[in-house]
Amino acid sequence: MNNEMLQQMRTGKGFIAALDQSGGSTPKALLQYGLDESSYSNESEMFDRIHEMRSRLIKSPAFNGNRVIGAILFEMTMERTIDGIGTAEYLWSKKRVVPFLKVDNGLAAESDGVQLMKPIPELGSRIAAANKHGVFGTKMRSVINLANPKGVEAIVKQQFEIGREIIAGGLVPIIEPEVNIKSPEKAEAEELLKKSLIEHANNLSGDQNIMLKLSIPTKTNLYQDLVSHPRVVRVVALSGGYSRDDANKMLAQNTGIIASFSRALVEGLTAQLSETDFDKALDASIQSIYDASIK
């Protein structure tokens, strides 16, 4: 493990950019960027467009480790290059931004009020590829829709089981049990989640570290015991469908939690903007999320 990256994740000021939309979410991400389906004629071209968008973001002078301390990549992005350098290698060597890899295969159907992750038979090969590209950690997402104790425990159990495999592979897993912000039982689900996360984190050994990516809690500072937990490198928050302004306001009230936004980060950034206007808009977005993260 890269100790410099670990130190940056533990104590760095800033936030993590989530640049990991894949498969089904790519058309939506491109549409938000101002490119509709007429801008590509097949899946291969669609992924070319999304890589062009991500490259533009990453190469912008506004995007560097002074404010963006980490970035989560989709596997195909990691395997592509920026200016002839692998994307993950470029992030660290040129920008001092710690690279992460999304490793899940999406969500299973809902059961017991939650959506577990689909099986990940490629996990071993993804861990190997991440190590080859100098990636620091991984990210995997599951979703909690209702405050069902059985379902919440199943989510956390699955996340930690796979998380231990990732740790054994030399990487730090970002465990992301997202609580649906539209859930009628959001606050209750978060209480159950906190309890389960603490129990599982307590069972990690002294050399096993994780990160957590959580929905911004209904009850301010609910996750303080996890922020200060010795096995938790960092707690980061997803925007979960909130606008950037709303997500920033809520995040700023939660001490010690930093952002890991995707859609909220690129809100207002379009392909049609000139380089100057694009960089200016990205700089303003990054600054607002940075301010909310270091409060």
Secondary structure, DSSP 4 states (H G I P E B T S, - for coil): --HHHHHHHHH-SSEEEEE---GGGHHHHHHHTT--GGG-SSHHHHHHHHHHHHHHHHHSTT-STTTEEEEEE-HHHHHSEETTEEHHHHHHHHH--EEEEE----BPPPBTTEEPBPP-TTHHHHHHHHHHTT--EEEEEEEE-S--HHHHHHHHHHHHHHHHHHHHTT-EEEEEEEEPTT-TTHHHHHHHHHHHHHHHHHTS-TT--EEEEEEPPSSTTTTHHHHT-TTEEEEEEE-TT--HHHHHHHHHTSTT-EEEESHHHHTT--TTS-HHHHHHHHHHHHHHHHHHHH-
